[in-house]
Amino acid sequence: MQSVGKDGSQVINYSDRFTMSGMTGTFTPPIAAGIAKITGTTGPASTNQDAPAAAGGAQGAQGDYAVSYTAQTGLIKYAPMQIPPGTKITAKTVSPKYPTSSVPIAKSFLPTPKQTTTMTASLTVKPAVSHAFNAPAASMPAADDMQKFLNRPDSATTFLKFTLRGRLRTSTTPLPEEQLPTMEQQESILRDEKYPAKAHCAKVASYLQSKHSVSSNAVIYLEGQKTKLLEDNDEPQPFRQRRPFFYLSGCALPDCHLTYKISTSTLTLFIPPLDPDSVIWSGLPLLPPEALKKYDIDECLPSTELPSHISKLAQKDPKPQLYIKGSVLTENPPSLPTDSDLLQPAIENCRVTKDAYEIALLRHANAISTRAHTAVLRAIPSARHEQDLEATFIASCISSGAKHQAYHGIFGSGENAATLHYQHNDQPLHGRRNILVDAGAEYECYCSDVTRTMPLSGTFDTESEHIYRLVAEMQEAAFAMLKAGVQWESLHLRAHEVAISGLQRLGILRASFSAEELLQSRVSTAFFPHGLGHYLGMDTHDTGGNPDYGDRDLLFRYLRIRGGIPEGGVVTVEPGVYFCRFIVEPWIKGDKGKYIDEGVVERYWAVGGVRIEDDVLVTKDGYENLTTAPKTIEEMEKIMKGGS
């Protein structure tokens, strides 16, 4: 059995008679071979777990030391490991402490043990640096058997099961393609696991306690999005769950509520009661027993019981403080001390850094978007209008399991690409050089945000290629600086420095002026007017950026992120160069027009705009790019010509 300590160490516990204890399942060949060599009682000597690990195990299946049962059963179930070597365990002692029959495991319908099992030994492994969907790294046990046991799963699916709750891989070197799971395997594993709602609740509670000295007696309350009808119509508006509610519940159903009791870590979800009339039209809704299986919650009650639930809280002595977000309790306040100011910013702060499951969702959303962007490249030769390519993108996303877009896609051809958030997507493509496609799928409430600029003829013309390579250079310069703790302003400034150098090289900015003078003039903002990127998560422009749109400095005014970037944050890096007449012409006609060669610019109007955007995970020493959509000129042109 495998558990993970807070320091990243892995603890492998095994028994001489474990495989006879009633656990059933098919072992993969490498794992079976490894087990065959360690079924004796003379395994490597070590302590079972250190004190912190044992304490973490007491947290239960949601603790830091959840034990993976994948190796033993092929199932993704977790339970606390607290049993020291030599402990006798029988079917009569089944409890949450029993490593093969804790409550989560019992729910998997595994048979109870048929005989006594003895935990004979364990092996502590130093931190293995791995990402949620990558195989464990080579820093594994010295024993060959354990090396094979942990480091040679026989399929990409096993990679996922072993490492979904593992530590994030900090290396920026991608694994070989054959070691990565397919998009379908990613989706299967994500659906087998539960969204970590209780971990998010605990994170928010810890923030409230550390930043605002909130009592452990406090209770968190949130209201989900309500069903709303279209104006003057009996049809419902398209539903979008409130992101703070989803973050603490994992539930995307309308008309729900939740409470989280900090002292007991109890998460209760309230869902709409069964309405017989509604069943006639819409079928059976999700019922409480099903919700308990689907969501990471402790209780599920009909929403009609919310008032009595709150009333019971009011009868406590002392009365708990209620931290709320939602109109129900705001409009009908309970007889409890309440606070409606602290919870929202606490959640927004906690959302900035992502856990392994969230990164897996973001990666999967990016995989869907990659497939869709590739489909657009293939469709360009036969497309006639911008909306043809928009339809191709959306159809690909839906067929890949993403029914919703993260935002209204941008499909701007020709000079339309110079409009940053172009919305029309309805113009003919004939006679235009390029199309800028800024579009991303949303998967299980998590977003992707990907931009590619594609040649409509199948090959970039000279001017377009010059600008494309310059934007790619700007992005690479930002990537070279990106790591935890870096100031976002410094990356943005570096992108402008590269832009100025490139625009001078092309003659668009006059070479007679120094790069420093051009930078201080802020003339580069005429061609690169927006910020370098933003946080990404459940919202495309996710929380935590702290923008300052009142900044007097034009270079930094539109940055959506200010300050340092934390490890575990996910950001977009999206430099661009645009030839927007509305912006550039006033610069040319103004007192700073001396910096711009109008004759050279004339050749570039038809380029429109070029933007390249990737979604990246910030790590301690660098970053990991979650976006794999074709990006180089050579890749895109090859696909458009029928290549793979």
Number of C-alpha atoms within 10 A of each C-alpha: 21 23 26 29 22 13 11 17 18 25 25 21 24 23 23 18 16 21 16 14 20 17 17 13 14 12 15 19 13 17 21 14 14 18 23 11 12 17 16 14 14 10 18 13 11 13 14 22 26 12 9 13 24 18 16 22 26 20 15 22 22 20 19 21 30 23 29 26 22 18 23 20 17 16 16 19 21 24 29 30 31 21 19 17 18 12 12 13 19 16 17 9 11 17 13 20 18 19 21 31 24 20 19 17 22 17 11 12 9 15 14 17 19 12 14 15 22 21 22 24 23 22 22 23 20 16 19 21 19 20 24 24 29 24 27 23 14 12 13 22 20 9 12 11 18 20 15 17 21 22 20 17 21 13 14 18 19 22 23 26 28 23 19 24 22 26 21 22 21 18 16 13 10 11 11 7 8 9 16 19 18 15 16 14 15 21 18 13 18 20 12 13 17 15 24 20 21 23 18 20 24 18 17 25 27 18 18 21 15 11 11 11 10 18 15 17 15 21 25 23 23 26 21 26 20 15 15 14 12 10 9 6 8 9 10 11 12 9 13 15 19 18 21 20 23 20 23 29 28 23 25 18 19 18 16 22 26 24 25 26 21 22 12 10 18 17 24 22 27 22 26 19 15 14 10 11 9 11 11 9 8 9 10 12 15 14 15 19 11 11 18 16 11 17 20 23 24 13 17 19 21 16 17 12 13 18 14 10 14 18 13 11 20 18 12 11 7 9 15 21 19 25 22 22 21 15 12 13 18 13 8 9 11 15 12 16 13 18 14 14 11 15 22 15 14 19 24 18 15 19 25 22 20 19 20 19 19 20 25 23 24 31 27 28 31 28 25 26 31 23 18 27 28 19 19 23 26 23 16 22 13 9 17 15 17 21 19 20 26 20 12 20 29 23 15 23 27 15 11 20 16 22 16 18 23 23 17 13 23 25 28 29 32 23 22 26 27 27 19 18 14 17 13 13 18 16 16 15 21 13 11 17 22 28 27 28 26 24 23 31 34 28 25 23 25 24 29 32 29 26 24 23 26 27 24 23 17 19 19 20 13 11 15 22 16 15 23 25 15 23 25 19 17 27 25 16 17 22 18 11 17 25 21 19 15 17 17 23 18 16 22 23 17 16 25 26 19 20 25 27 17 20 21 21 12 17 16 20 25 20 17 8 12 12 17 11 11 21 17 10 14 17 24 22 22 21 20 22 23 21 23 28 23 24 25 27 28 25 16 19 20 19 21 22 23 11 16 14 13 10 12 9 10 16 23 23 16 18 23 22 25 17 14 15 24 18 21 20 23 27 27 24 27 25 28 28 26 25 25 21 16 11 16 21 15 13 18 19 12 10 9 14 16 14 21 24 16 18 10 14 18 11 11 19 17 22 30 25 30 28 25 23 24 23 27 25 28 24 23 15 14 19 26 22 19 21 23 15 22 17 18 13 16 10 13 24 22 16 16 23 13 9 10 10
